[in-house]
Amino acid sequence: MASGYFKRFRMAADLLRPRCPASLPTGYRFVPWNEALIETHARTKFKSFRDEIDAIVFPCLGDLDGCRRLMREIREKPGFLPIATWLIVRGDVRGGLQSLDWCGTIQGVIDESGCGSIQNIGIVPGHRGLGLGTALIERALAGFRDWGIGRATLEVTADNGGAVRLYERLGFRRQRTVYKVVDHVGDRSGFAATVPLAAGPAPGAW
Ligand SMILES: CC(C)(COP(=O)(O)OP(=O)(O)OC[C@H]1O[C@@H](n2cnc3c(N)ncnc32)[C@H](O)[C@@H]1OP(=O)(O)O)[C@@H](O)C(=O)NCCC(=O)NCCS
């Protein structure tokens, strides 16, 4: 199967400018980080990403065990920041654990340069377009700010138009373009690499 490059934007936002407080539609609530929730983060990540372009760019996102591994790696990073790591749930625990509908996940890490780095934001299909993604990012950014961090960064696949628009609306601006090599791009239909490998070496990051 073919290999190729996916174009990605590295984006950054200033956290010192005033921001809107994160608010959720009725029936949804934020759940803060708790060690016991690592499996819930992994499952919610998997449900959010499995049919998306990023599951091609990062195959671990399209696999539940891959999401579990990724969550453990994020948790073990020295800069892992619990107050920038959140879930969104709909439902009430009084109705029993089975009645809870986990809808969104985000994790935050402090990188080597002291910026707040958003790892993965995912909203489960069926809960999108309601403002949950916006609220979850604002909640994570508030966590960075409360920790004294003035700048946030993230990376997004250029063809993920909805996510790019969301980040731009929230004040993120493109800093540079990078290319991610992916093997076996053609194994799952529907998504094409930005540049097929046969076209030559990866364009330099700029
Ligand atoms: C990208 C993603 C997180 C967005 O989540 P979301 O909950 O749909 O985001 P929002 O609802 O806040 O915003 C999405 C759209 O809904 C609109 N919207 C926001 N609040 C709304 C509301 N209250 N009512 C109706 N629409 C609303 C926004 O204007 C936005 O429209 P746009 O696409 O024109 O910008 C989600 O699509 C997702 O999980 N995708 C798969 C995983 C992924 O790619 N993650 C990003 C990795 S970098």
The ligand as an ORCA input file, in Angstrom:
! r2SCAN-3c Opt
* xyz 0 1
  C     -13.075     18.932     15.871
  C     -14.104     18.584     16.940
  C     -13.383     18.402     18.276
  C     -15.121     19.735     17.056
  O     -16.027     19.423     18.105
  P     -17.496     20.096     18.164
  O     -18.063     19.770     19.481
  O     -18.279     19.711     16.970
  O     -17.106     21.653     18.102
  P     -18.104     22.890     18.276
  O     -19.524     22.421     18.348
  O     -17.597     23.697     19.398
  O     -17.845     23.681     16.933
  C     -18.096     23.016     15.691
  C     -19.068     23.789     14.846
  O     -20.322     23.886     15.521
  C     -20.710     25.262     15.582
  N     -21.268     25.507     16.900
  C     -20.592     25.890     18.006
  N     -21.433     26.068     19.024
  C     -22.658     25.746     18.544
  C     -23.943     25.706     19.117
  N     -24.123     26.041     20.406
  N     -24.975     25.308     18.347
  C     -24.777     24.966     17.055
  N     -23.566     24.985     16.459
  C     -22.538     25.376     17.192
  C     -19.465     26.062     15.439
  O     -19.729     27.308     14.825
  C     -18.632     25.187     14.573
  O     -18.906     25.475     13.221
  P     -17.728     25.581     12.163
  O     -17.403     24.159     11.787
  O     -18.300     26.337     11.049
  O     -16.559     26.258     12.832
  C     -14.895     17.298     16.560
  O     -15.415     17.460     15.255
  C     -14.074     16.026     16.628
  O     -13.958     15.394     17.676
  N     -13.499     15.584     15.481
  C     -12.764     14.324     15.417
  C     -11.501     14.365     16.229
  C     -10.595     15.479     15.753
  O     -10.342     15.636     14.555
  N     -10.070     16.270     16.712
  C      -9.182     17.368     16.409
  C      -7.788     16.871     16.373
  S      -6.622     18.170     16.059
*
